[in-house]
Amino acid sequence: KEITLTNGELNQLMFFCPGCKSHHYFNRSWEFNNDFDKPTVYPSVMVNRGKVNPTVPICHSIITDGKIKYEADSTHALAGTTVEMEEL
């Protein structure tokens, strides 16, 4: 899902993370293939690096062709797995 600013410019993109059971965002300046059905994003998405927020898991994922590959350093139950992205 696109997040637009009040001036109408696209700023961030959002996806639902089933590992964290919440939404994550990435900046539109990252490489994105502009395919909202099967997105690919570069670089990887890292949430809560260093466990800054102790109530939220560390989530490190790579999004390729509409699939989320959770890296082993993620601290939720889907670490080390790959899942299809869910439509918002």
C-alpha positions in Angstrom: 0.0 0.0 0.0 1.2 3.5 -0.8 1.5 6.2 1.8 1.2 9.7 0.3 2.2 13.0 1.7 -0.2 15.9 1.9 1.6 17.4 -1.2 0.6 14.2 -3.1 4.1 12.8 -3.4 4.7 9.1 -2.7 6.9 8.8 0.4 6.7 5.2 1.8 5.3 1.8 0.9 3.7 -0.4 3.5 3.2 -4.2 3.7 1.8 -6.5 6.3 4.3 -8.7 8.1 2.8 -12.0 9.3 5.9 -12.7 11.4 5.4 -9.6 13.5 1.6 -9.4 12.9 1.9 -5.8 12.1 2.7 -3.4 9.2 6.2 -2.4 8.1 7.3 0.5 5.9 10.1 1.1 3.6 11.2 4.4 2.1 10.3 5.0 -1.6 13.9 5.9 -2.3 14.8 2.2 -2.0 14.9 0.1 -5.1 11.4 -1.1 -5.9 10.3 -2.9 -9.0 6.9 -1.0 -9.0 5.0 -4.2 -9.1 2.3 -4.1 -6.4 1.3 -7.7 -7.1 4.8 -9.3 -6.9 7.0 -6.6 -5.3 10.8 -6.8 -5.1 12.6 -4.4 -2.7 16.2 -3.7 -2.2 17.9 -3.5 0.3 16.4 -5.9 2.9 13.9 -4.6 5.5 15.2 -4.5 9.1 12.8 -3.7 11.9 13.9 -3.1 15.5 17.6 -3.6 14.8 19.5 -4.1 18.1 16.1 -4.8 19.9 15.7 -1.1 20.7 12.1 -1.8 21.6 12.1 -4.9 23.8 8.3 -5.5 23.2 8.7 -5.9 19.4 10.6 -8.7 17.7 13.6 -8.1 15.5 12.5 -8.7 11.9 14.9 -8.9 9.0 13.4 -9.8 5.7 14.0 -9.8 1.9 11.1 -9.2 -0.4 11.4 -10.8 -3.8 8.6 -11.5 -6.3 5.9 -11.1 -3.8 7.5 -13.3 -1.2 8.9 -12.4 2.2 12.0 -14.4 3.2 12.7 -14.0 6.9 16.4 -14.1 7.7 17.6 -16.2 10.6 18.4 -13.2 12.7 14.7 -12.4 13.0 13.4 -13.2 16.5 9.8 -14.2 15.6 8.3 -17.7 14.8 8.8 -17.2 11.0 12.6 -16.7 11.2 14.2 -18.8 8.5 11.0 -19.3 6.4 9.6 -17.7 3.2 5.9 -16.8 2.9 3.7 -15.2 0.3 2.9 -11.5 0.9 -0.7 -10.9 2.0 -2.8 -8.4 0.0 -3.7 -5.2 2.0 
